[in-house]
Amino acid sequence: MCDFHPTRRGLLGLTLGAAGASLLSIPALAKDVTALAITCIDYRLVDDTVRFFHTRQLFRDYDQVSLAGAALAGVSPKFPSSNAAFWDHVGIAKQLHNIRKLIVVDHRDCGAYKVAFGEEFQGAGEAETIQHKNVMEQVRAKLAQLHPDLSYEAYLMAVDGQTERLV
C-alpha cells in the first residue's frame, strides 16, 4: 500500500516542474543579425578579433565561426571538409538569423596558409597581402554564385591586431 498523500504544495511543485520541462522544447527566439563572421582559429588573435567586431558596431549583431585559414577554408582544395563547413554555416546563418553580410578576417603569419601553399607560401609583406587578397577574391566569386543577395567584406589582421580591408 502506498503512503503517498498529495498536498496542494506537492501538486503545485509537480505542475510547475512539468510546465518548466515543457519550456525546454521551445527554441529561444532568434533575432536577425547583420553578419556572419568567419575568422581563423589562431589563439593569438581571439581578443583582437572581438575588439575588431565591436569597433565595427557589431556587438551582439553577428554570428561567428572559426575555421583554420578563414577565407582559405572556403575555397582551398587542401581542406575539402572545411570548404563544406564554411558554406554550410553561411547557409545556416542566413536561414536562422537572416544575415545580410559575410565578413571574413584572415591574419598574417597564418599556419593554414603555410600548409595549403607549402613552398609557394608568401611569408610576409606585400606578397603575403596579395596571396590573402587572391583567396578572398575567390571567396567573393563563390559567394556571388551561392548567395548573391549577401554583401561581402574581407580583412587582413596583423599579429598585433591592426586590420586592413582587402576586399
DARATA-V889877 format. One record per backbone hydrogen bond with DSSP energy under -1.0 kcal/mol. NH is the residue of the N-H (numbers start at 1). CO is the residue of the C=O. If there is no record, write none. Layout:
BEGIN
nh: (NH | NH)
co: (CO | CO)
END
This chain:
BEGIN
nh: (11 | 12 | 13 | 14 | 15 | 16 | 17 | 18 | 19 | 20 | 21 | 22 | 23 | 26 | 33 | 34 | 35 | 36 | 37 | 38 | 39 | 45 | 49 | 50 | 51 | 52 | 53 | 54 | 55 | 57 | 58 | 61 | 63 | 65 | 67 | 70 | 72 | 74 | 75 | 76 | 79 | 83 | 84 | 85 | 86 | 87 | 88 | 89 | 90 | 91 | 92 | 93 | 94 | 95 | 96 | 97 | 98 | 100 | 101 | 102 | 103 | 104 | 105 | 106 | 108 | 114 | 115 | 116 | 117 | 118 | 120 | 121 | 129 | 130 | 131 | 132 | 133 | 134 | 135 | 136 | 137 | 138 | 139 | 140 | 141 | 142 | 143 | 144 | 145 | 146 | 147 | 150 | 151 | 153 | 155 | 156 | 157 | 158 | 161 | 164 | 166 | 167)
co: (7 | 8 | 9 | 10 | 11 | 12 | 13 | 14 | 15 | 16 | 17 | 18 | 19 | 23 | 97 | 61 | 61 | 101 | 63 | 103 | 65 | 42 | 45 | 46 | 47 | 48 | 49 | 50 | 51 | 54 | 53 | 58 | 35 | 37 | 39 | 67 | 69 | 71 | 72 | 72 | 76 | 79 | 80 | 81 | 82 | 83 | 84 | 85 | 86 | 87 | 88 | 89 | 90 | 91 | 92 | 93 | 94 | 34 | 34 | 151 | 36 | 153 | 38 | 155 | 157 | 110 | 111 | 112 | 113 | 114 | 117 | 118 | 125 | 126 | 127 | 128 | 129 | 130 | 131 | 132 | 133 | 134 | 135 | 136 | 137 | 138 | 139 | 140 | 141 | 142 | 143 | 147 | 100 | 102 | 104 | 164 | 106 | 162 | 158 | 156 | 154 | 154)
END
